[in-house]
């Protein structure tokens, strides 16, 4: 347990499509900047729990979390070697996680 890791991904369908395209998968944290503000989604991981956190840099919230938004957590056991250059969808493919 102490040598493994948890990798989290977001698909933010229902968010502003001009900032984040439909069905786009990105490794978290995800930060998107618009109108001088930044929205950030991150995963807070503690033993037995994963919590998705959303913060706006100006504490301004115009839209709630959409039911269309999806998050995926992948538990990688200790001893599994992952190349440093893999991120986002390439990492999902490497880990053979279905979309």
C-alpha angles and dihedrals in degrees: 000000000000092000099048130084141212118227119195130202134190134208105188102194110167092036119111100303094206088062100036120022124227117272092008113149119206133174113247140283092062117189123184123183125205136151091005092304133102126214114202129190115192138164121239108204125195128160106296095000141082118186123187111220126198122194131175114206092225095040087244118141120183099159133039126225109287123231085229092066114100133194129193129196120199119196112210113196121227114271095038109122117217121187111245093231095062116103138155118347092000089059091049090053091047091052089046093234112162118235 
